């Protein structure tokens, strides 16, 4: 009688579910959205109302336009005004 043996890698690949693109996109989006919410809360806690609103608008616009420089300019402007 012959025993059927499998390698450890074969066993693991059978146990670990195969992820499709939808699951990966959903998980990453969930992490990004949660991080964005936490960042906006942190901005509102750290800055006055008008500055926080400006930074949050810049943050959202940076995402929409896929241009992180927009948010960076807002932070740079804020740092320059604090140095003066």
C-alpha positions in Angstrom: 0.0 0.0 0.0 1.4 3.3 -1.1 1.0 6.4 1.2 0.0 9.7 -0.4 2.2 12.3 1.0 2.1 16.1 0.4 4.7 18.7 1.0 4.1 21.3 3.7 3.8 24.0 1.0 1.0 22.0 -0.7 -0.8 21.7 2.6 -0.5 25.4 3.4 -1.7 26.4 -0.1 -4.8 24.2 0.4 -5.6 25.8 3.8 -4.9 29.4 2.9 -7.8 30.9 0.9 -7.1 32.4 -2.4 -7.7 36.1 -2.4 -9.1 37.8 -5.4 -8.6 41.4 -6.5 -12.0 42.5 -5.0 -11.0 41.3 -1.5 -7.6 42.9 -1.7 -9.0 46.2 -3.0 -11.7 46.2 -0.3 -9.2 45.6 2.5 -6.8 48.2 1.3 -9.5 50.8 0.8 -10.8 50.1 4.3 -7.3 50.7 5.8 -6.8 53.9 3.7 -10.2 55.3 4.7 -9.7 54.5 8.3 -6.3 56.2 8.2 -7.7 59.3 6.5 -10.5 59.6 9.1 -7.9 59.3 11.9 -5.7 62.0 10.2 -8.6 64.4 9.8 -9.4 64.0 13.5 -5.8 64.6 14.4 -5.7 67.7 12.2 -8.8 69.1 14.0 -7.3 68.4 17.4 -3.9 70.0 16.6 -5.0 73.2 14.7 -7.5 75.9 15.1 -10.8 75.6 13.1 -9.9 77.6 10.0 -6.5 76.1 9.6 -7.9 72.6 10.1 -10.6 73.2 7.5 -8.0 74.4 5.0 -5.7 71.4 5.6 -8.6 69.0 5.3 -9.7 70.6 2.0 -6.1 70.4 0.7 -5.9 66.7 1.9 -9.1 65.8 0.0 -8.1 67.8 -3.1 -4.7 66.1 -3.1 -6.4 62.7 -3.2 -8.9 63.8 -5.9 -6.2 65.3 -8.1 -3.6 62.6 -7.2 -1.2 65.4 -6.3 0.3 65.2 -2.8 2.1 68.5 -3.4 -1.2 70.4 -2.7 -1.3 69.1 0.9 2.5 69.6 1.3 2.2 73.2 0.2 -0.4 73.8 2.9 1.8 72.3 5.6 4.8 74.3 4.3 2.7 77.5 4.4 1.7 76.7 7.9 5.3 76.0 9.0 6.5 79.3 7.5 3.8 81.3 9.2 4.7 79.7 12.6 8.4 80.6 12.1 7.6 84.3 11.5 
